[in-house]
Amino acid sequence: MSKSFETPDKVIYVCTGSKCKKKGGKELSKLFREMIKEMGLKGQVEVVKTDCTDRCDYAPVTCMQPANAWTPYTDERKAKEAFEQHILKPSS
């Protein structure tokens, strides 16, 4: 039984280490998943919750690949802006 291993075009990493989680990391991953679903990007964009990224002073931290765009102190507004800029806009 063979299944194909699909990889997304873009990945959003959300730190859910203890400090980031306390400051909203878990809620951010839910927000990104909702945006992906609303925009019909399921399968093209994936959210990955990570353990500590060792950037606790900037919690919560997110990173969007392949742009390698890190966002410190991510709140809902910053999350939506980063999503627009690094996920919805075409890569150059």
C-alpha positions in Angstrom: 0.0 0.0 0.0 1.8 3.2 -1.2 0.7 6.6 -0.2 2.2 9.7 -1.7 4.1 12.0 0.6 2.8 15.5 -0.1 4.8 18.6 0.9 3.3 22.1 1.2 4.6 25.1 -0.8 4.8 27.2 2.3 5.1 26.5 6.0 4.2 28.6 9.1 6.1 27.7 12.2 4.6 28.8 15.5 6.6 28.5 18.6 4.7 26.8 21.4 7.5 26.6 23.9 6.4 27.5 27.4 6.7 31.3 27.2 5.3 31.6 23.7 2.5 29.3 24.6 1.6 31.4 27.6 1.7 34.6 25.4 -0.7 33.2 22.7 1.3 30.8 20.6 -1.3 28.0 20.7 -4.1 30.5 19.7 -1.9 31.8 16.8 -1.6 28.3 15.3 -5.4 28.0 15.4 -5.7 31.5 13.7 -3.3 30.5 10.9 -5.2 27.2 10.4 -8.5 29.1 10.1 -7.0 31.6 7.6 -5.6 28.7 5.5 -9.0 27.0 5.5 -10.8 30.3 4.6 -8.5 31.1 1.7 -8.7 27.5 0.3 -5.0 26.9 0.8 -5.2 23.6 2.6 -2.5 21.3 1.3 -0.5 24.3 0.0 0.3 25.9 3.3 0.9 24.0 6.6 1.1 25.2 10.2 3.7 23.5 12.3 3.9 24.0 16.1 7.5 23.9 17.3 9.1 23.5 20.6 11.1 26.4 22.0 12.9 28.5 19.3 15.2 30.0 22.0 13.8 33.5 21.4 11.7 33.7 24.6 12.3 37.4 25.0 10.3 38.0 21.8 7.4 35.7 22.6 5.3 34.6 20.8 7.5 34.0 17.7 6.4 32.8 14.3 8.4 32.1 11.1 7.1 31.8 7.6 9.0 29.6 5.0 10.3 29.7 2.4 10.6 33.5 3.0 12.4 32.9 6.3 10.3 35.8 7.7 10.5 35.8 11.5 7.9 37.8 13.5 8.5 38.6 17.1 5.8 39.6 19.6 3.2 38.1 17.2 -0.3 39.2 17.9 -3.4 38.8 15.8 -2.8 41.9 13.8 0.9 41.0 13.1 -0.1 37.4 12.2 -2.6 38.6 9.6 -0.1 41.1 8.1 2.6 38.4 7.9 0.1 36.0 6.4 -0.8 38.5 3.7 2.8 39.5 3.0 4.5 36.1 3.0 1.7 33.5 2.3 -0.8 35.3 0.0 1.6 37.4 -2.1 3.5 35.5 -4.8 7.1 34.8 -4.1 9.5 36.8 -6.2 
